[in-house]
Amino acid sequence: MADIDYVVEMKEIIEREHIAAPSPIEQRWTSRSTSYMSPAFSEKESDIFSWVGVIMYITDEKRAPAIQGKFRDYAEKHADLTFKYGGAFHWGKIDLNFHKGSRLSVMKESLAMRYDCTGFQAQRRALDPQNVLGNRLMDTIFHS
């Protein structure tokens, strides 16, 4: 029930801290993946994964900076809960400008517990010794 507990706790935080959060909270479920680096990787065929979307729409460009600031506050609460519940960020949604300082350290620790980062790095070095396919995200997270 961690998937439901996560959303219930997020809703309690939104209400307690009066966060102007978009509604409804987007939550989806998927089956497991057999890809080792997938956030939904599992060897157990019956495992199910929950995805919670954090979305805020900006329709007023004049108020965009204020909206973005509030969105960051909201997204930080989601990130904290993601780590608390042992969740993982979708690789395409990791923003190094968001995950900096202690938050980046926590994310790296979380990834190291979830994935075979040492094996992944060994494969990267073997298959791409010049790091041609590297990028700031992978190089930062995996210490290339």
PyMOL commands that place a pseudoatom at each C-alpha (Angstrom):
pseudoatom trace, name=CA, resn=MET, resi=1, chain=A, elem=C, hetatm=0, pos=[0.000, 0.000, 0.000]
pseudoatom trace, name=CA, resn=ALA, resi=2, chain=A, elem=C, hetatm=0, pos=[3.031, 2.308, -0.234]
pseudoatom trace, name=CA, resn=ASP, resi=3, chain=A, elem=C, hetatm=0, pos=[1.620, 3.735, -3.477]
pseudoatom trace, name=CA, resn=ILE, resi=4, chain=A, elem=C, hetatm=0, pos=[-1.540, 4.907, -1.730]
pseudoatom trace, name=CA, resn=ASP, resi=5, chain=A, elem=C, hetatm=0, pos=[0.324, 5.967, 1.425]
pseudoatom trace, name=CA, resn=TYR, resi=6, chain=A, elem=C, hetatm=0, pos=[2.591, 8.183, -0.690]
pseudoatom trace, name=CA, resn=VAL, resi=7, chain=A, elem=C, hetatm=0, pos=[-0.304, 10.076, -2.262]
pseudoatom trace, name=CA, resn=VAL, resi=8, chain=A, elem=C, hetatm=0, pos=[-2.208, 10.351, 1.033]
pseudoatom trace, name=CA, resn=GLU, resi=9, chain=A, elem=C, hetatm=0, pos=[0.890, 11.796, 2.694]
pseudoatom trace, name=CA, resn=MET, resi=10, chain=A, elem=C, hetatm=0, pos=[1.453, 14.198, -0.212]
pseudoatom trace, name=CA, resn=LYS, resi=11, chain=A, elem=C, hetatm=0, pos=[-2.160, 15.368, 0.050]
pseudoatom trace, name=CA, resn=GLU, resi=12, chain=A, elem=C, hetatm=0, pos=[-1.706, 15.950, 3.806]
pseudoatom trace, name=CA, resn=ILE, resi=13, chain=A, elem=C, hetatm=0, pos=[1.420, 18.045, 3.130]
pseudoatom trace, name=CA, resn=ILE, resi=14, chain=A, elem=C, hetatm=0, pos=[-0.406, 20.058, 0.443]
pseudoatom trace, name=CA, resn=GLU, resi=15, chain=A, elem=C, hetatm=0, pos=[-3.263, 20.809, 2.838]
pseudoatom trace, name=CA, resn=ARG, resi=16, chain=A, elem=C, hetatm=0, pos=[-1.096, 21.474, 5.917]
pseudoatom trace, name=CA, resn=GLU, resi=17, chain=A, elem=C, hetatm=0, pos=[1.318, 23.798, 4.096]
pseudoatom trace, name=CA, resn=HIS, resi=18, chain=A, elem=C, hetatm=0, pos=[-1.332, 25.402, 1.865]
pseudoatom trace, name=CA, resn=ILE, resi=19, chain=A, elem=C, hetatm=0, pos=[0.542, 24.495, -1.321]
pseudoatom trace, name=CA, resn=ALA, resi=20, chain=A, elem=C, hetatm=0, pos=[-1.214, 25.693, -4.465]
pseudoatom trace, name=CA, resn=ALA, resi=21, chain=A, elem=C, hetatm=0, pos=[-0.872, 22.287, -6.083]
pseudoatom trace, name=CA, resn=PRO, resi=22, chain=A, elem=C, hetatm=0, pos=[-2.529, 21.370, -9.355]
pseudoatom trace, name=CA, resn=SER, resi=23, chain=A, elem=C, hetatm=0, pos=[-5.311, 18.878, -9.089]
pseudoatom trace, name=CA, resn=PRO, resi=24, chain=A, elem=C, hetatm=0, pos=[-5.821, 16.013, -9.429]
pseudoatom trace, name=CA, resn=ILE, resi=25, chain=A, elem=C, hetatm=0, pos=[-2.559, 14.349, -8.415]
pseudoatom trace, name=CA, resn=GLU, resi=26, chain=A, elem=C, hetatm=0, pos=[-1.607, 12.152, -11.364]
pseudoatom trace, name=CA, resn=GLN, resi=27, chain=A, elem=C, hetatm=0, pos=[-0.900, 8.550, -10.377]
pseudoatom trace, name=CA, resn=ARG, resi=28, chain=A, elem=C, hetatm=0, pos=[-0.381, 5.600, -12.719]
pseudoatom trace, name=CA, resn=TRP, resi=29, chain=A, elem=C, hetatm=0, pos=[0.578, 1.963, -12.344]
pseudoatom trace, name=CA, resn=THR, resi=30, chain=A, elem=C, hetatm=0, pos=[2.683, -0.271, -14.578]
pseudoatom trace, name=CA, resn=SER, resi=31, chain=A, elem=C, hetatm=0, pos=[4.012, -3.792, -14.508]
pseudoatom trace, name=CA, resn=ARG, resi=32, chain=A, elem=C, hetatm=0, pos=[7.661, -4.471, -13.821]
pseudoatom trace, name=CA, resn=SER, resi=33, chain=A, elem=C, hetatm=0, pos=[10.442, -4.064, -16.359]
pseudoatom trace, name=CA, resn=THR, resi=34, chain=A, elem=C, hetatm=0, pos=[13.245, -6.509, -17.073]
pseudoatom trace, name=CA, resn=SER, resi=35, chain=A, elem=C, hetatm=0, pos=[15.615, -3.680, -18.026]
pseudoatom trace, name=CA, resn=TYR, resi=36, chain=A, elem=C, hetatm=0, pos=[18.199, -3.439, -15.239]
pseudoatom trace, name=CA, resn=MET, resi=37, chain=A, elem=C, hetatm=0, pos=[18.358, 0.362, -15.279]
pseudoatom trace, name=CA, resn=SER, resi=38, chain=A, elem=C, hetatm=0, pos=[14.597, 0.916, -15.398]
pseudoatom trace, name=CA, resn=PRO, resi=39, chain=A, elem=C, hetatm=0, pos=[12.993, 2.611, -12.374]
pseudoatom trace, name=CA, resn=ALA, resi=40, chain=A, elem=C, hetatm=0, pos=[10.481, -0.265, -12.577]
pseudoatom trace, name=CA, resn=PHE, resi=41, chain=A, elem=C, hetatm=0, pos=[13.054, -3.072, -12.758]
pseudoatom trace, name=CA, resn=SER, resi=42, chain=A, elem=C, hetatm=0, pos=[12.164, -6.204, -10.857]
pseudoatom trace, name=CA, resn=GLU, resi=43, chain=A, elem=C, hetatm=0, pos=[12.928, -9.868, -11.197]
pseudoatom trace, name=CA, resn=LYS, resi=44, chain=A, elem=C, hetatm=0, pos=[9.494, -10.647, -9.738]
pseudoatom trace, name=CA, resn=GLU, resi=45, chain=A, elem=C, hetatm=0, pos=[6.993, -10.933, -12.570]
pseudoatom trace, name=CA, resn=SER, resi=46, chain=A, elem=C, hetatm=0, pos=[4.053, -9.947, -10.348]
pseudoatom trace, name=CA, resn=ASP, resi=47, chain=A, elem=C, hetatm=0, pos=[5.529, -6.631, -9.133]
pseudoatom trace, name=CA, resn=ILE, resi=48, chain=A, elem=C, hetatm=0, pos=[3.602, -3.456, -9.889]
pseudoatom trace, name=CA, resn=PHE, resi=49, chain=A, elem=C, hetatm=0, pos=[5.025, 0.065, -9.867]
pseudoatom trace, name=CA, resn=SER, resi=50, chain=A, elem=C, hetatm=0, pos=[3.304, 3.367, -9.216]
pseudoatom trace, name=CA, resn=TRP, resi=51, chain=A, elem=C, hetatm=0, pos=[4.206, 6.616, -10.937]
pseudoatom trace, name=CA, resn=VAL, resi=52, chain=A, elem=C, hetatm=0, pos=[3.217, 9.991, -9.495]
pseudoatom trace, name=CA, resn=GLY, resi=53, chain=A, elem=C, hetatm=0, pos=[3.341, 12.997, -11.796]
pseudoatom trace, name=CA, resn=VAL, resi=54, chain=A, elem=C, hetatm=0, pos=[4.255, 16.479, -10.597]
pseudoatom trace, name=CA, resn=ILE, resi=55, chain=A, elem=C, hetatm=0, pos=[2.867, 18.960, -13.090]
pseudoatom trace, name=CA, resn=MET, resi=56, chain=A, elem=C, hetatm=0, pos=[2.196, 22.677, -12.935]
pseudoatom trace, name=CA, resn=TYR, resi=57, chain=A, elem=C, hetatm=0, pos=[0.971, 24.634, -15.914]
pseudoatom trace, name=CA, resn=ILE, resi=58, chain=A, elem=C, hetatm=0, pos=[2.082, 28.199, -16.577]
pseudoatom trace, name=CA, resn=THR, resi=59, chain=A, elem=C, hetatm=0, pos=[-0.530, 30.195, -18.438]
pseudoatom trace, name=CA, resn=ASP, resi=60, chain=A, elem=C, hetatm=0, pos=[0.521, 33.687, -17.330]
pseudoatom trace, name=CA, resn=GLU, resi=61, chain=A, elem=C, hetatm=0, pos=[4.042, 34.586, -18.459]
pseudoatom trace, name=CA, resn=LYS, resi=62, chain=A, elem=C, hetatm=0, pos=[4.143, 37.647, -16.180]
pseudoatom trace, name=CA, resn=ARG, resi=63, chain=A, elem=C, hetatm=0, pos=[3.611, 35.456, -13.133]
pseudoatom trace, name=CA, resn=ALA, resi=64, chain=A, elem=C, hetatm=0, pos=[5.855, 32.654, -14.400]
pseudoatom trace, name=CA, resn=PRO, resi=65, chain=A, elem=C, hetatm=0, pos=[8.759, 33.299, -11.956]
pseudoatom trace, name=CA, resn=ALA, resi=66, chain=A, elem=C, hetatm=0, pos=[6.425, 33.210, -8.952]
pseudoatom trace, name=CA, resn=ILE, resi=67, chain=A, elem=C, hetatm=0, pos=[4.680, 30.101, -10.277]
pseudoatom trace, name=CA, resn=GLN, resi=68, chain=A, elem=C, hetatm=0, pos=[8.020, 28.382, -10.888]
pseudoatom trace, name=CA, resn=GLY, resi=69, chain=A, elem=C, hetatm=0, pos=[9.141, 29.190, -7.332]
pseudoatom trace, name=CA, resn=LYS, resi=70, chain=A, elem=C, hetatm=0, pos=[5.982, 27.672, -5.850]
pseudoatom trace, name=CA, resn=PHE, resi=71, chain=A, elem=C, hetatm=0, pos=[6.297, 24.688, -8.163]
pseudoatom trace, name=CA, resn=ARG, resi=72, chain=A, elem=C, hetatm=0, pos=[9.839, 24.082, -6.898]
pseudoatom trace, name=CA, resn=ASP, resi=73, chain=A, elem=C, hetatm=0, pos=[8.545, 24.032, -3.308]
pseudoatom trace, name=CA, resn=TYR, resi=74, chain=A, elem=C, hetatm=0, pos=[5.878, 21.518, -4.334]
pseudoatom trace, name=CA, resn=ALA, resi=75, chain=A, elem=C, hetatm=0, pos=[8.344, 19.371, -6.311]
pseudoatom trace, name=CA, resn=GLU, resi=76, chain=A, elem=C, hetatm=0, pos=[10.772, 19.319, -3.357]
pseudoatom trace, name=CA, resn=LYS, resi=77, chain=A, elem=C, hetatm=0, pos=[8.057, 17.793, -1.173]
pseudoatom trace, name=CA, resn=HIS, resi=78, chain=A, elem=C, hetatm=0, pos=[7.488, 15.116, -3.815]
pseudoatom trace, name=CA, resn=ALA, resi=79, chain=A, elem=C, hetatm=0, pos=[11.234, 14.444, -4.047]
pseudoatom trace, name=CA, resn=ASP, resi=80, chain=A, elem=C, hetatm=0, pos=[11.479, 14.043, -0.273]
pseudoatom trace, name=CA, resn=LEU, resi=81, chain=A, elem=C, hetatm=0, pos=[8.623, 11.528, -0.319]
pseudoatom trace, name=CA, resn=THR, resi=82, chain=A, elem=C, hetatm=0, pos=[10.139, 9.709, -3.289]
pseudoatom trace, name=CA, resn=PHE, resi=83, chain=A, elem=C, hetatm=0, pos=[13.307, 9.100, -1.280]
pseudoatom trace, name=CA, resn=LYS, resi=84, chain=A, elem=C, hetatm=0, pos=[11.329, 8.259, 1.878]
pseudoatom trace, name=CA, resn=TYR, resi=85, chain=A, elem=C, hetatm=0, pos=[9.309, 5.575, 0.078]
pseudoatom trace, name=CA, resn=GLY, resi=86, chain=A, elem=C, hetatm=0, pos=[12.299, 4.135, -1.796]
pseudoatom trace, name=CA, resn=GLY, resi=87, chain=A, elem=C, hetatm=0, pos=[11.105, 5.447, -5.133]
pseudoatom trace, name=CA, resn=ALA, resi=88, chain=A, elem=C, hetatm=0, pos=[13.142, 6.417, -8.153]
pseudoatom trace, name=CA, resn=PHE, resi=89, chain=A, elem=C, hetatm=0, pos=[12.956, 9.271, -10.591]
pseudoatom trace, name=CA, resn=HIS, resi=90, chain=A, elem=C, hetatm=0, pos=[12.345, 8.539, -14.253]
pseudoatom trace, name=CA, resn=TRP, resi=91, chain=A, elem=C, hetatm=0, pos=[15.696, 9.036, -16.018]
pseudoatom trace, name=CA, resn=GLY, resi=92, chain=A, elem=C, hetatm=0, pos=[14.110, 11.556, -18.382]
pseudoatom trace, name=CA, resn=LYS, resi=93, chain=A, elem=C, hetatm=0, pos=[12.813, 13.621, -15.458]
pseudoatom trace, name=CA, resn=ILE, resi=94, chain=A, elem=C, hetatm=0, pos=[16.030, 14.068, -13.474]
pseudoatom trace, name=CA, resn=ASP, resi=95, chain=A, elem=C, hetatm=0, pos=[16.970, 17.748, -13.472]
pseudoatom trace, name=CA, resn=LEU, resi=96, chain=A, elem=C, hetatm=0, pos=[20.440, 18.497, -12.100]
pseudoatom trace, name=CA, resn=ASN, resi=97, chain=A, elem=C, hetatm=0, pos=[19.428, 22.116, -11.531]
pseudoatom trace, name=CA, resn=PHE, resi=98, chain=A, elem=C, hetatm=0, pos=[16.790, 20.797, -9.121]
pseudoatom trace, name=CA, resn=HIS, resi=99, chain=A, elem=C, hetatm=0, pos=[18.898, 18.061, -7.535]
pseudoatom trace, name=CA, resn=LYS, resi=100, chain=A, elem=C, hetatm=0, pos=[21.869, 19.953, -6.182]
pseudoatom trace, name=CA, resn=GLY, resi=101, chain=A, elem=C, hetatm=0, pos=[23.708, 20.072, -2.890]
pseudoatom trace, name=CA, resn=SER, resi=102, chain=A, elem=C, hetatm=0, pos=[22.459, 17.598, -0.321]
pseudoatom trace, name=CA, resn=ARG, resi=103, chain=A, elem=C, hetatm=0, pos=[19.532, 16.590, -2.543]
pseudoatom trace, name=CA, resn=LEU, resi=104, chain=A, elem=C, hetatm=0, pos=[22.012, 15.408, -5.211]
pseudoatom trace, name=CA, resn=SER, resi=105, chain=A, elem=C, hetatm=0, pos=[23.890, 13.377, -2.607]
pseudoatom trace, name=CA, resn=VAL, resi=106, chain=A, elem=C, hetatm=0, pos=[20.682, 11.727, -1.434]
pseudoatom trace, name=CA, resn=MET, resi=107, chain=A, elem=C, hetatm=0, pos=[19.689, 10.956, -5.026]
pseudoatom trace, name=CA, resn=LYS, resi=108, chain=A, elem=C, hetatm=0, pos=[23.092, 9.392, -5.767]
pseudoatom trace, name=CA, resn=GLU, resi=109, chain=A, elem=C, hetatm=0, pos=[22.830, 7.234, -2.630]
pseudoatom trace, name=CA, resn=SER, resi=110, chain=A, elem=C, hetatm=0, pos=[19.318, 6.199, -3.610]
pseudoatom trace, name=CA, resn=LEU, resi=111, chain=A, elem=C, hetatm=0, pos=[20.460, 5.240, -7.118]
pseudoatom trace, name=CA, resn=ALA, resi=112, chain=A, elem=C, hetatm=0, pos=[23.443, 3.306, -5.743]
pseudoatom trace, name=CA, resn=MET, resi=113, chain=A, elem=C, hetatm=0, pos=[21.107, 1.237, -3.557]
pseudoatom trace, name=CA, resn=ARG, resi=114, chain=A, elem=C, hetatm=0, pos=[18.668, 0.597, -6.414]
pseudoatom trace, name=CA, resn=TYR, resi=115, chain=A, elem=C, hetatm=0, pos=[20.990, -0.063, -9.358]
pseudoatom trace, name=CA, resn=ASP, resi=116, chain=A, elem=C, hetatm=0, pos=[24.286, -1.822, -10.025]
pseudoatom trace, name=CA, resn=CYS, resi=117, chain=A, elem=C, hetatm=0, pos=[26.066, 1.487, -10.590]
pseudoatom trace, name=CA, resn=THR, resi=118, chain=A, elem=C, hetatm=0, pos=[29.510, -0.126, -10.494]
pseudoatom trace, name=CA, resn=GLY, resi=119, chain=A, elem=C, hetatm=0, pos=[28.534, -2.619, -13.204]
pseudoatom trace, name=CA, resn=PHE, resi=120, chain=A, elem=C, hetatm=0, pos=[26.884, 0.129, -15.226]
pseudoatom trace, name=CA, resn=GLN, resi=121, chain=A, elem=C, hetatm=0, pos=[30.033, 2.244, -15.056]
pseudoatom trace, name=CA, resn=ALA, resi=122, chain=A, elem=C, hetatm=0, pos=[32.168, -0.729, -16.088]
pseudoatom trace, name=CA, resn=GLN, resi=123, chain=A, elem=C, hetatm=0, pos=[29.935, -1.237, -19.132]
pseudoatom trace, name=CA, resn=ARG, resi=124, chain=A, elem=C, hetatm=0, pos=[30.105, 2.470, -19.982]
pseudoatom trace, name=CA, resn=ARG, resi=125, chain=A, elem=C, hetatm=0, pos=[33.914, 2.437, -19.847]
pseudoatom trace, name=CA, resn=ALA, resi=126, chain=A, elem=C, hetatm=0, pos=[34.144, -0.776, -21.893]
pseudoatom trace, name=CA, resn=LEU, resi=127, chain=A, elem=C, hetatm=0, pos=[31.663, 0.244, -24.586]
pseudoatom trace, name=CA, resn=ASP, resi=128, chain=A, elem=C, hetatm=0, pos=[32.382, 3.983, -24.683]
pseudoatom trace, name=CA, resn=PRO, resi=129, chain=A, elem=C, hetatm=0, pos=[35.948, 4.543, -23.425]
pseudoatom trace, name=CA, resn=GLN, resi=130, chain=A, elem=C, hetatm=0, pos=[36.034, 8.095, -24.803]
pseudoatom trace, name=CA, resn=ASN, resi=131, chain=A, elem=C, hetatm=0, pos=[32.675, 8.917, -23.175]
pseudoatom trace, name=CA, resn=VAL, resi=132, chain=A, elem=C, hetatm=0, pos=[31.318, 10.059, -26.540]
pseudoatom trace, name=CA, resn=LEU, resi=133, chain=A, elem=C, hetatm=0, pos=[27.801, 9.137, -25.457]
pseudoatom trace, name=CA, resn=GLY, resi=134, chain=A, elem=C, hetatm=0, pos=[28.229, 10.698, -22.021]
pseudoatom trace, name=CA, resn=ASN, resi=135, chain=A, elem=C, hetatm=0, pos=[26.264, 13.690, -20.868]
pseudoatom trace, name=CA, resn=ARG, resi=136, chain=A, elem=C, hetatm=0, pos=[26.215, 15.952, -17.837]
pseudoatom trace, name=CA, resn=LEU, resi=137, chain=A, elem=C, hetatm=0, pos=[23.508, 13.900, -16.117]
pseudoatom trace, name=CA, resn=MET, resi=138, chain=A, elem=C, hetatm=0, pos=[25.231, 10.525, -16.424]
pseudoatom trace, name=CA, resn=ASP, resi=139, chain=A, elem=C, hetatm=0, pos=[28.676, 11.962, -15.741]
pseudoatom trace, name=CA, resn=THR, resi=140, chain=A, elem=C, hetatm=0, pos=[27.431, 13.708, -12.599]
pseudoatom trace, name=CA, resn=ILE, resi=141, chain=A, elem=C, hetatm=0, pos=[25.395, 10.838, -11.235]
pseudoatom trace, name=CA, resn=PHE, resi=142, chain=A, elem=C, hetatm=0, pos=[27.919, 8.120, -11.997]
pseudoatom trace, name=CA, resn=HIS, resi=143, chain=A, elem=C, hetatm=0, pos=[31.110, 10.127, -11.338]
pseudoatom trace, name=CA, resn=SER, resi=144, chain=A, elem=C, hetatm=0, pos=[32.671, 9.710, -14.793]
for i in range(1, 144): cmd.bond("trace and resi %d" % i, "trace and resi %d" % (i + 1))
show_as sticks, trace
zoom trace
